[in-house]
Amino acid sequence: MKPRGEELIANGKDRSSGKDAARTCLALALVLVSSHVLNADIFPTVAQDLPAAREISTYGGVAFSVFLAVAAYRKPSLLRERFWFFACLAATAIAAASLYGGIDGHSSLMLAIGSPFGGIGGAWVSVLVGVSLAQRGPKHAFVVVPTAFVVQYAAKAGIHFLNSLPIEASVALYATSLAAACLLARPDARSVMKNMRDSDAPDVLSITSPSSYLPFSSLIFVSILLFNIVCGYSLASSEAEPSFAASMASCIPVCVVFAAATIRRPPSLDASYRTAVLCIIAGLLCAPFALPALQDQTGEQAYIALLSAGSDLFNMLAYCIVASVGYRNKLGAVFVAATVLAAQWLGIGIGAPIAQMAAALGALSSLWATAAMAIIFFTFNYIGLRNFSFDRAVETVLPAHADENTSDENTSENTMALEAKPSRVKSASTSDKANELGMVSPAAATQPVIDPIDEACSRVACACNLTNRETDVLRLLARGRTSPFIQEELVLSRNTVKTHVRHIYTKLNVHSQQELISKVEQRKTGLE
C-alpha cells in the first residue's frame, strides 16, 4: 500500500494530467469547429465573388506549414513562440475583417487579401494543437482526439438546428474559435519551442540520431498526402450539399472509435488506417450515383457520408500519429505536426482543383477521373503499403536526447557515458586491485590496458584515412554518443561536429550511426 504522501502526489498528478488532456481536447474541438464554419458557411458565400478563395486560403496555409516544418528542422531559433503567437492572432483578425468586409461589400480584392491570412492563422493554431497532443502522449491522445471529433459533430448539429448562422456570426465564431484554441494550446508549445531553441537543430541531431526524425519522404507523410488528394477530389466532385442525415451518418465510425477508446482499448494506427481506407473505397464505388445525370439523391448522400467518414477517420489518425511521434521525440513535435498539416492541406489543394477541372470537361470526364483516382488509391494501398505498418514506423522513432522522456532512459544515458570516458579509470582500478591480490606482476601492472573499441576505431581510421580529430569523433560515435555529447566532450562547435560526422560517413561509406557501429564491431570482432 502506498504511503499517504505518495498517494496524494499521485492523485495530484492524475488530476493535473486530466486537466491538461481536457484543455488539449477543447483546443482541438475548437479548431475542428472553426474549420467546419469556414468551409460550410463562409467559403460558399465568399465563392459568389471570389471562387478561388478556398484554394488561396489552403495554399497560404500550406506555404506557412512548409515554412514551419523547414524552420523546425533546420533553424529552430526562428520559432519564437511569442512573436508567432501575436503574428498569427493578427493574421486571424485580418482574415476575419477582410472576409466580412469583402462579403458585405462584394469586394473580391478584400476577399483575396483575407483568404491567405486565414490559412496562415489556421495553420499555426493547428500546429500548436498537434504539439499539445504530443505533450499528452498516445495514451491520452487516443481518447482526446475522438472526443474532440464527437464534440465537433455536436456543434455541427447545433448549428444546423439554428438554421445556419448569419455571416457576421459565422465569421465571429470562426475567429474566436481559432483564438481560443491558440490560447489553450500555447502553454505546451511555449515549453517545446524553448527546448528546441536550446538544443541542436534536428538536421544536426539526425546525423548522430537518425532514428529520431521521420524523413520528408516517409511513407507516413506520403500516405497522408495521397489520402487527402483522393478525399479532396471526391468531396469537391459532388455538387450536392450534404444533408443533415448524411452528416450525422458520417459520424458513426468516429463514435465507434470514441466508444472503443473510452470503454475498452483504442484501435491501433494500422486498424484505424484500414477502416478509413474501407470507407473511402466504399465511397468511390458509390461515385457514379453522384453524377448529376443519374439524379439519385440517396446514392449521392451515401457517397458524401462515406467519404466524410473516411476523411474524419483519417484526420483522427493523423492527429494520433502526431501525438505518438511527437511524444517519442519531443524536439521533433513541431516538425512532424507542421509536416503532417502541410501534407493534409496540400493534398486537398491538389485534389479539389482536379475535380473542378474534370467537372468542367463534362460528366464522362468526371467518371474517368474518379476511376483513375480509385486505381491509384487501390494500387498504393495494395502494393505501396503492403509491408508497411504505421505502428512499427512510429515505434522506430527514438528521442533525440535520451534524457527527455523517462528516468530509465536517463539511467541508460548515464551508463553509456560511464562506459565512454571512465573506461581507462575502470581498467586502472582493476589493475590496482589485481596488484594488491598478487595476481599480476608490477611490470604487467604498468602496461596500459588497450580498449578493444579504441583499437578497432584506430584501425578503421587508418584504413579510411581519417584525420586525428575525425578519429576522436569516430570513437565517440562508435559508443553511441549524440551530437551534443560530442560537442561538449571535444569542445567543438555544432557545425564542426556536423562537418566531421559527414566526412566520417563519407569515408566509411555508411549512412547512419548504426551502420558505423556495425562496421567498428566487425573490426573489433576481428581483433578478438
N, C-alpha and C positions, 0 to 999 in steps of 0.2 A: 504494500500500500504506500502511495506517495505521501511524504510529509505535507503538512498543511500549507507551508510556504510555497513548495514546488507546485502544488495543485492550483493555488491562486495564480501563480505566474503562468502556468499552462492555460488556465481558463482565460486569463487576460490576453494572451497571445491569440487564442482561438477567436475571441471577440474582436480583437484588432484585425485579424485576418478576414473575418466575416464582414466587417465594415469596409475594408479595402475592396473585397470582392464585390460587395453591393455597389460601391462607388464606381468601379470599373463597369459593372453591368449596366448601371444607369447611363454612363457616358456612351457606351456602345449603342444602347437603345435610342439615345438622342441622335446619334449620328445616323442611324437607320431611319428614324422618323424624318430627319431633315432631308435625307436623300429621297425618300418617298414623296414628300411635299414638293421638292424641287422638280422631280421627274413627272409626277402625276398631275400637279396643279399649276406650277409656274411655267415650265417649259412649253406645255401645249398652248398656253396663252401667248407666250413670247414668240412662238413659231409663226403666229399670224403676221408679224412684222419682220422677224429675222429667223427663217427656218434653220439656219446653221448654228443657232445659239447653243444648242446642246453639244454639238461637236466642238465648238470653240471652248466651251467650259471643260469638256472632257480632256481635250488636248492641252489646255492650260494646266490641269491637274496632273496629267502625265508628265509634262515637262518639269514641273516642280517636284514631283515624286522622283524622277530620274536624278535631278539635282541633289535631292536629299540622300538618295542611295549612294551616289558617287562621292558626295561630301563625307558621308558617314564612313565610307570605305577608305578614302584617300586623305581627307583633311578634316578630321572631326572638330578642329578648332573653329571651323566656320559655323558650327551648330551651337551658337549662343542662344540658349533657350529663351532668355528674357527678350532678346531682340526679336526673334521669330514669333514669340507669343504675341507681342504687340503688333508686329507687322501683319500677321495673319488675321488678327482681330480687325485690324484696319481694312484688310482686303475683303473680309466678310461684310463689313459695314459698307464699303464702296460698292460691292456686288449688290447688296440689298437695295441701296439707294438708287443705283443705276437701273436695276431691273424694274423697280417700281416706277421710277421716273420714265423709263423707256416704254413701259406698258401704258402708263397713263397718258403720255404724250405721243404715243406711236412713233417713237424715235428709234430707228434702227441703229443709229450711232451710239446712243447711250446703252442700248442692249449689247452692242458689240464690245463696249468698254467694260460693262459689268460682268459679262459671262466668264472671261478668263480669271478675273479676281475671285469669282465664286469657286472655280476649280482649284485655285491655289489655297484658299481658306479651307475648303473641304478636304483637300489632300493632307494639309498639315494636321488637322484635327484627327483624321483617320489614322495617321501615323502615330500620333500621341496615344490614341486608344490602343493601337497594336502594342506599343511599348508598355502601356499599363497592363495589358493582358499578359505580356511576357513576365512582368513582375509577379503576377499572381501564380503563374506556372500552369502546366497542363491539367493538374488535378482540379483546380478551381475553374480553369477556362472551359473545360468540357461541360460545366454546369452553367457558367456565366453566359457563354455565347448563345446556346439555345434559349436560355431565359430571356435574353435581350431581344431575340427574334420573336418570341411569343409576345413580349411587351409591344413590339412594333406592330404585330398583327392586331393587337387590341386597340392601339392608337389608330390604325387604318380603319378599323370597324367604327370607332368613334367619329372619325372624320366623315365616313360615309353616311352615318345617321344624321350628321349635321347638314346633309345635302350639299357637300363641298363648301369650302371656306371662300369668302371673298378674297380677292387677290391681295388686298392690304394685309389681311390676317395670315394668308399663306406666306407672304414674304417675311412678315414679322416672326412667324413660327419657325421658318427656315433659319433665319439669322440667330434668333435666341437659342434654338436647339444646338446649333454649332458652337455658339459662345459658351453655353453651359457645359457641353461635353468637353470643350477645351479646358475649362476651369477644373473640371472633375479629374481629368487625366493628367493635368500639369504636374502635380507633385511627383509622380513616378518618373515622368520624362525628365524633370529637372535633375534628379539624382543620377539617372542613367547617363545623361549628356555630360554631366560634370565628370563622371568616371571616365567617359570616353575621351574627353579633352586631356585628362591627366595621364592617359595611357598612350601607348604607341598606336598609330593608325593601323587599321586592320590589314592594309596591303603590306605592312611590315610584319605584323604578327602572323599573318597567314603563311609567311615563308618558313618560320620555325614551328608554327602550329597549323598545318594545312587542313586539319580536320575541324577547325573551329568555325570556318566560314563556308557557306554554300556558294559555289561559283555562279556567276550570272547565267551560265549555260546549264545549270542544274535542271534535271527533268521536273523537279517540283515547279520551278518558275515557268518552264516550257508548257507544262500541263495547265497551269493557271491561265497562261496566255491563250492557248488553243481553246480551252473550255469557254472562256469569255468571248472569243471570236464567234464561236458557234451560238452561244446564248445571245450575244448582241445582234447577230444576224437574224436568228429565229424570232426574237421578240420584236425586232423592227420590221420584220416581213409581214406581220399581221396588221391590218388596218383597223381592226375592231378594238374597242375599248374592253378591257376585262370586266366581266360582270362581278357583282358582289359575291355571288355563289362561287365563281371561278377563283376569285381572290382568296376566299375562305378555304376552298378545297386545296389550294396550293400550300396551305399551312399545315395540312395533315401530316406529311412526312416530318416536318420540323417539330410538331407536337409529339410525335412518336419518339424522336431523338431526345426531346426535352424530358419525356416521361422515363426513358431508359437511363438518362443521366442522373435524374433526381431519385428514382426509385431503386434502380439496380446499378448497373455499371455502364458507363458511356461506351458507345461503339468505337472500334479502332479507327484510325485515319483511313486505312485501306477499305474497311467496310463502309465508311461514310462516302468515300470516293465512288465505290461501286454503286451505291444507292443513287447518288447524284447522276452517274452515267446512265443508269437504267431509266431514270425519269426523262433525261434528255433524249435518249433513244426512242422511248415511247412517244415523246412529243414530236420528234422528227417523223415518225411513222404516221402521225396524225396531220402532217403538214398539208397534204392535198385537200383536206377538209377546210383549211383556212383560206383557200383560193376564193376570190370574190365570185368566180363563175359558178361555184357549187352552192353558195349561199346556205351552207349547213351551219347554223348557229351553234348547235350542240357540239359538233366536231371542232369548230373554231374555238369555242370556250375550253374544250378539253385540251386542245393544242396549247393554249395560253397557260392553263392551270399546270399542266405537266412541265412546261418549260420554266415557269416561275418557281415551281417546287424544286426542280433540278438546280436552278440558279441560286436559290436561297440555301439549299443544302451545300452547294459548293462554296458559297461565300462563308458559311459556317465553318467548313473545312479549312478554308484559307486563314480565317482568324485563329483557329486552333493550331494550325501549322506555325503561325507567327508566335503564338504563346509558347509552343513546345520548343521551337528552335531558339527563340529569344531567351527563354528561361535557362536553357543549357549553356548558352554563351551570351551573357547579358551585355557584353560590349558590342555584340552584333545585332542587338534588338532593333535599333533604328534602321540599320541596313536592310534586314530581312523584311521589316514592316513596310519600308518605302519601296523595296523591290517587288514585293507581292502586290502592293497597291498599284504600282506602275504597270505590272503585267495585267492586272484586272482591268484597269481603265483603258489601257492600250488595246486590249482585246475587244472591248466594247466599241472603242473608237474605230477599229478596223471592220468589225462585223456589221455594225449598223449602216455605214455608207454602202457596203456591198449589197445589202438588202434593198436599199433605196435605188441603187443603180439597176439592179435586176428588175425591180418593180417598174421602173421607167421604161424598160425594154419589153414589158408585157408579161402576162401570166405564165406563158410557156418558159420564158427565161427564168422566172422566179422558181418554177418547178425544177428546172435543170440545176440552178444554183443551189437549191436545197438538197438535191441528190448529191451534188459534188461535196457539199458540206458534210453530209451524212457519211459518205465514203471516206473522206479524210478523217473524220472523227472516229469511225469504226476502226480504220487502219491503225491510227495512232494508238488507240487503247488496246487493240488486239496484238499488235506487233511491237510498237514502241515501248509500251509499258508492260510487256509480257512478263519480264523478270524483275520488274521494278516494284519496290514497296515503299510507300510513304513512311510507314512506321520505322523501317530499317534505315531509311535515309536520315530521318530525324535523330535516331539513336546514335548515328555515327558522328554527330556534331559534339565536339568537346569544348569545354571552356577555354578561352584564350589564356586565362590565368587560373591556375589550379586552385587558388585560394578564394575563388569568388562565390562558390555555391555552398559547399559543405565543409564541416570540420574534418571529415575523413579525407577529403581532397587536400586540405591543409596539411594533414599529417603526412600524406603521400609526398607532397611537395617538399616538406622539411626533410623527410627521409632521403629523397633524391639529392637534396642539397648536401646532406651529410656524406653521401656517397661520392659526390664530385670533389669537394675540397679536402675533407679530412681523411682521404684515403691514405695519404702519406703519414698523417698523425696516427691513424689506426695501425698501420704497418709498423711504425716505430714503437708504439706502445706494446704491440705484440712481441716484437723482438726483445724489448727490455724485460718483459715478463719471462720470456724464454731464457734469457741470460740468467735471471735470478734463480731459475729452476735447474740451471746447469744443462739445459738441453742443447745449446749451441755454443760454439767456441767464440771468444772475443773477436777473433778475426772475421768470423762469419757475421757476427752482430754488426760490425761496422760497414758491411756491404749494403748498398741501397737496395730496397725491395722494388722490383720493377712491376708497375701496374700493367696488366695484360691489355687493357683498353688503350692506355697511353702508347704502349708499344705497337699495337695494331694501327692506331691513328698515325704514328710516325711512319710506318711502312706504307700506309695508304698515301700519306702526304708526299713521301719520296717518289712513289710510283706515279703520282699525278702532278708532280711539280708544284706543290703548294708553297706559298711563302710562309715565313715563320709565324706571322700574325694569323694567316689563314689556318695554319695548323693548330694554333691556340683555340680558334673558334671551332674548328673541327672536333677537338677533344670535348668541348662542352656540348656541341650538337649531338655527339655520339652518346652522351649521357642523358639526352632528352631535355636539355636546357632550352628555355624560351628566349626570345629576343631581349626582353627587359633584364633577365638574369645575366645574359652575356654582356650587355651594356654595362651593368654595374660591376661585374666581375673583372672585366678587362678595361674598364674606364674608357669606353668608346661611345661615340655618338650613335644615335639611331640610324642615320644614313650610312655611317661607316660599317656598322654591323650588317645592315641590309646589303651593302655592296659586297662585303666579304662572303656572306652566305650565298649570294648569287654566283660569285666566282667559284666557290666550292662546288655548288651543284653542277655548274657547267663542266668543271674539270673532272668531277667524279662521274658525270653523265647520269645523275639522279634527278628526280623531280619532286621529291618530298623528303622530309626528315626521316620517315620510317625506312625509305629505301637507303638512305645514308647509313642509318644504324645497322641495317641488314648487311650492308657492304663491309662495315667495320667488324661486325660479328663474324662474318666469313673469314676475314683475315685473322681475327682473334682465335677462331677455331683452328686455323692452320698453324698458329703458334703453339697451341696446346697439343 
